[in-house]
């Protein structure tokens, strides 16, 4: 997957680039509006991470350009501004999501994945792999015709794993995803272990193969077939 980061804060840009370099993303960086405009004229991206406050202009201008070029790149606005007006304008110009700084990088990763999933699965409200079917609107899970009863956290965990099929997700990434701002106050790795254990048990009881694999000393990955 190919992404463009439009961000002029060196420290944040470095953190984002380093984080996603370990997640099998090809990510390019632009620090100014002009540089970003030059790149979007030439290339297509699965997702653009767009700061509004750039040294040579407003990032919303980039959204306007994307719209005029009829580009289909996914866009997440990442901004220090938490203004309702900015959010409404950004979404109105075609942004898919809006994330206010500061944020956990795992949360950004989940939002990127959601956008790419929507594009990949043409906006369908379900995801089906290996007989497992998730309905995002109804929050229901089936293994073929058998319904599974999952807790909200187990559903979110399974959704994240399935949406990242064949990718290794670290325990820290999963813990930050499940806990958000509470990550610093809870034993996140133990929580993930418990949820994965319960999820694997429920899947096995439904007759589902062992799709959730443990990657020693790292985390977990979902592999079907």
C-alpha positions as CSV (number, residue, x, y, z in Angstrom):
1,X,0.0,0.0,0.0
2,X,1.3,3.4,-0.9
3,X,0.8,6.5,1.3
4,X,1.7,10.2,1.2
5,X,2.5,12.0,4.5
6,X,2.0,15.8,4.2
7,X,3.4,17.1,7.5
8,X,5.9,19.8,8.3
9,X,6.6,18.9,12.0
10,X,9.9,17.0,11.8
11,X,9.5,15.0,15.0
12,X,6.0,13.8,14.2
13,X,6.9,13.1,10.6
14,X,9.8,11.0,11.7
15,X,7.7,9.0,14.1
16,X,5.1,8.3,11.5
17,X,7.6,7.3,8.9
18,X,9.4,5.0,11.3
19,X,6.2,3.4,12.5
20,X,4.9,2.6,9.1
21,X,8.2,1.5,7.7
22,X,7.8,-1.6,9.9
23,X,4.2,-2.2,8.6
24,X,5.0,-3.0,5.0
25,X,3.7,0.4,3.7
26,X,5.5,2.4,1.1
27,X,5.2,6.0,2.5
28,X,6.5,9.2,0.9
29,X,6.8,12.6,2.6
30,X,6.0,16.1,1.6
31,X,6.7,19.0,4.0
32,X,5.0,21.8,2.0
33,X,1.8,22.3,0.1
34,X,3.6,22.8,-3.2
35,X,5.6,19.6,-2.8
36,X,2.4,17.7,-1.9
37,X,0.5,19.1,-4.9
38,X,3.4,18.1,-7.2
39,X,3.2,14.5,-5.9
40,X,-0.5,14.1,-6.2
41,X,-0.5,15.4,-9.8
42,X,2.0,12.6,-10.7
43,X,1.0,9.7,-8.5
44,X,-1.9,7.8,-7.0
45,X,-2.0,6.9,-3.3
46,X,-4.1,4.5,-1.3
47,X,-4.1,7.1,1.6
48,X,-2.9,10.6,2.1
49,X,-2.2,11.8,5.7
50,X,-2.8,15.5,5.5
51,X,-1.8,18.3,7.9
52,X,-3.9,21.5,7.5
53,X,-1.3,24.0,8.8
54,X,1.5,24.0,6.3
55,X,4.2,26.6,6.0
56,X,3.2,27.7,2.5
57,X,-0.6,27.4,2.7
58,X,-3.7,25.6,4.0
59,X,-3.8,21.8,3.6
60,X,-7.5,22.1,2.6
61,X,-6.2,23.5,-0.8
62,X,-4.8,20.1,-1.4
63,X,-8.2,18.6,-0.9
64,X,-9.7,21.0,-3.3
65,X,-7.1,20.0,-5.9
66,X,-7.8,16.3,-5.4
67,X,-11.4,17.0,-5.9
68,X,-10.8,19.0,-9.1
69,X,-8.6,16.2,-10.5
70,X,-11.3,13.7,-9.6
71,X,-8.8,11.7,-7.6
72,X,-9.9,8.8,-5.5
73,X,-7.1,8.8,-2.9
74,X,-8.2,8.2,0.6
75,X,-7.5,11.2,2.9
76,X,-7.1,11.5,6.7
77,X,-6.7,15.0,8.0
78,X,-4.2,15.1,10.9
79,X,-4.3,18.5,12.6
80,X,-3.7,20.2,15.9
81,X,-6.9,22.1,15.4
82,X,-10.0,20.5,16.9
83,X,-12.4,22.9,15.2
84,X,-15.8,21.6,14.1
85,X,-15.8,24.1,11.2
86,X,-12.5,22.6,9.9
87,X,-13.8,19.1,10.3
88,X,-17.0,19.9,8.4
89,X,-15.1,21.7,5.6
90,X,-12.5,18.9,5.3
91,X,-15.1,16.2,5.1
92,X,-17.1,18.3,2.7
93,X,-14.1,18.6,0.4
94,X,-13.7,14.8,0.3
95,X,-11.6,13.8,3.4
96,X,-12.5,10.4,4.7
97,X,-11.5,11.0,8.3
98,X,-10.2,13.6,10.8
99,X,-7.7,12.9,13.6
100,X,-6.7,15.5,16.1
101,X,-3.2,15.7,17.4
102,X,-1.8,14.2,19.6
103,X,-2.8,10.6,18.8
104,X,-1.6,7.1,19.1
105,X,0.1,5.8,15.9
106,X,-1.8,2.5,16.3
107,X,-5.1,4.5,16.1
108,X,-3.9,6.2,13.0
109,X,-3.0,2.7,11.6
110,X,-6.5,1.5,12.3
111,X,-8.1,4.4,10.6
112,X,-5.9,4.0,7.5
113,X,-6.8,0.4,7.4
114,X,-10.5,1.2,7.6
115,X,-10.2,3.5,4.6
116,X,-8.2,1.1,2.6
117,X,-10.7,-1.7,3.5
118,X,-13.6,0.4,2.3
119,X,-11.9,1.0,-1.0
120,X,-10.8,-2.6,-1.3
121,X,-14.2,-4.0,-0.5
122,X,-16.1,-1.3,-2.4
123,X,-17.8,0.1,0.7
124,X,-19.5,-3.2,1.6
125,X,-20.5,-3.4,5.3
126,X,-19.2,-6.9,5.6
127,X,-15.8,-8.7,5.5
128,X,-15.7,-12.4,4.8
129,X,-12.6,-14.6,4.9
130,X,-12.4,-18.4,5.2
131,X,-16.0,-18.8,6.2
132,X,-15.8,-16.1,8.8
133,X,-18.1,-13.2,8.1
134,X,-18.1,-9.9,10.0
135,X,-20.9,-7.4,9.6
136,X,-19.6,-4.0,10.7
137,X,-23.0,-2.3,11.0
138,X,-24.7,-5.1,13.0
139,X,-21.5,-6.0,14.9
140,X,-22.3,-9.7,14.2
141,X,-20.0,-12.6,13.5
142,X,-20.8,-15.9,11.7
143,X,-18.7,-18.9,10.9
144,X,-20.7,-20.0,7.9
145,X,-24.3,-20.2,9.3
146,X,-23.3,-20.4,13.0
147,X,-23.5,-17.2,15.0
148,X,-20.7,-16.3,17.5
149,X,-21.2,-14.2,20.6
150,X,-18.3,-11.9,21.1
151,X,-17.7,-9.0,23.4
152,X,-17.2,-5.6,21.8
153,X,-13.5,-5.8,22.4
154,X,-13.3,-9.3,20.9
155,X,-15.2,-8.1,17.8
156,X,-12.8,-5.1,17.4
157,X,-9.8,-7.4,17.8
158,X,-11.1,-9.8,15.2
159,X,-11.9,-7.0,12.8
160,X,-8.4,-5.6,13.1
161,X,-6.8,-9.0,12.6
162,X,-8.9,-9.9,9.6
163,X,-8.5,-6.5,8.0
164,X,-4.7,-7.1,8.3
165,X,-4.7,-10.6,7.0
166,X,-1.2,-12.2,6.8
167,X,0.3,-9.2,8.6
168,X,2.0,-9.6,12.0
169,X,0.5,-7.2,14.5
170,X,2.6,-6.6,17.6
171,X,1.1,-6.9,21.1
172,X,1.7,-3.3,21.7
173,X,-0.1,-2.2,18.5
174,X,-3.1,-4.4,19.5
175,X,-3.1,-3.1,23.1
176,X,-3.0,0.6,22.0
177,X,-5.8,-0.1,19.5
178,X,-8.0,-1.7,22.2
179,X,-7.2,0.6,25.0
180,X,-6.6,4.0,23.3
181,X,-5.7,6.7,25.9
182,X,-5.9,4.1,28.7
183,X,-2.9,2.1,27.4
184,X,-0.5,3.7,29.8
185,X,-2.5,2.6,32.8
186,X,-3.3,-1.0,32.0
187,X,-1.2,-4.1,31.4
188,X,-1.9,-4.0,27.7
189,X,0.0,-7.2,26.7
190,X,-1.9,-9.3,29.3
191,X,-5.2,-7.8,28.1
192,X,-4.4,-8.7,24.5
193,X,-3.3,-12.2,25.5
194,X,-6.6,-12.8,27.4
195,X,-8.7,-11.5,24.5
196,X,-6.9,-13.5,21.9
197,X,-7.2,-16.6,24.1
198,X,-11.0,-16.1,24.5
199,X,-11.4,-15.3,20.9
200,X,-9.5,-18.4,19.7
201,X,-11.6,-20.5,22.1
202,X,-14.9,-19.2,20.7
203,X,-13.8,-19.6,17.1
204,X,-12.7,-23.2,17.9
205,X,-16.0,-24.0,19.6
206,X,-17.8,-22.9,16.4
207,X,-15.7,-25.2,14.3
208,X,-13.5,-22.5,12.8
209,X,-9.9,-23.4,11.9
210,X,-7.1,-21.9,13.9
211,X,-6.7,-18.7,11.8
212,X,-5.1,-16.6,14.5
213,X,-1.5,-17.5,14.7
214,X,0.9,-16.6,17.5
215,X,4.2,-15.1,16.3
216,X,6.8,-15.9,19.0
217,X,7.9,-12.9,21.0
218,X,6.1,-10.5,18.6
219,X,2.3,-10.7,18.4
220,X,-0.3,-12.3,16.2
221,X,-1.5,-12.6,12.7
222,X,-4.7,-13.8,10.9
223,X,-4.1,-16.3,8.2
224,X,-6.8,-18.2,6.4
225,X,-5.7,-20.6,3.7
